[in-house]
């Protein structure tokens, strides 16, 4: 009988072991709260900064510092991602996953006590360090544990779990209302994951083998020098960073703006600011995010069918098209609610590609390092897009600014043309 793990004729999940499913669940749980920590600030920042600054939640000063702290978060994620990605290649996936989860959990909980701007600055940076590091470690772990035929599907499911984090953050923000402090206390819950990680997760055989080979002189583990100077890893690293920069930059400039489009439409229809704010959170956190979740889940199967590069091109071009539709077509809040799931499907769905594709670009000894360089280096470039986004949205109508920012999706198409196709290939060793 043919071994089910090597039989590509059946469903991708045939023969997947209990341990492999547990790894996917644990990695996804960490990623869910990873995303929660990032999104909860986006949803509560107006009330938080309004209280700290003693101003109205919608004041220009609150908006200015809100954008500043998003920049701080991107920088912290970049630094933490690069640090912990390299450490994960050197000391193991399980150990570093524990450290990253502990960081973002504890410092999120401490935000409850923030009373000054410097408190928020330090805590958001430290939370972001844990958040930035956790993704690369967890994504590398999933890709290394699952067999080749199931890798794209499992990695896509892993990244798609982020929508649960976004929805949890949205529900928490709606539940706490103006009492933003309690939303950050919820963020300490994932610290409980640490016990489960330590008990269940074993270091992948691929990582163990790479460490042993490195001891015999076959390249260094977690080496940025090797990553950035040795071909083809050098080209893959910078290509991954550029691709992630497009996705992360457009996420903060375009995807998250679905909430702003909904709020503007509701205000134009005569809703009160409070009603508009609450309904906009629902439109973004629930309606749009459901579409985004479906896009994330389906990126893997589509890429397993037509290839990684064609799927990225499809999602980027469709994202540009639906962004223009969302900005100029809907004439009512109800019409926008119909469009937002499709908007989320393409603008967010492409992000699953980073978990599917990036592990396939780097060898075992540099996998987490390369993934962190790509995903979190992209955060740093995305910070400049965030600054540009703020200036454009202040200088022109919101829908016009978002439409222009959607042009960045075309850059993603150009970048992917210079990267290799990895469909059906084993992970590099």
Secondary structure, DSSP 8 states (H G I E B T S, - for coil): ---TTT--SS-TTTT--HHHHHHHHHHHHHHHHHHHHHHHHHHHHHHHHHHHHTS-TTSHHHHHHHHHHHHHHHHHHHHHHHHHHHHHHHH-HHHHHHHHHHHHHHHHHHGGG--SHHHHHHHHHHHHHHHHHHHHHHHHHHHHHS-HHHHHHHHHHHHHTHHHHHHHHHHHHHHHTT-THHHHHHTTGGGGHHHHHHHH----HHHHHHHHHHHTTS--TT-HHHHHHSTTHHHHHHHHHHHHHHHHHHIIIIITHHHHHHHHHHHHTT--HHHHHHHHHHIIIIIIHHHHHHHHHHHHHHHHHH-HHHHHHHHHHHHHHHHHHHHHT--SHHHHHHHHHHHHHHHHHTTHHHHHHGGGGS-GGGHHHHHHHHHHHHHHHHHHHHHHHHHHHHHS-HHHHHHHHTTHHHHHHHHHHTS---TT-----
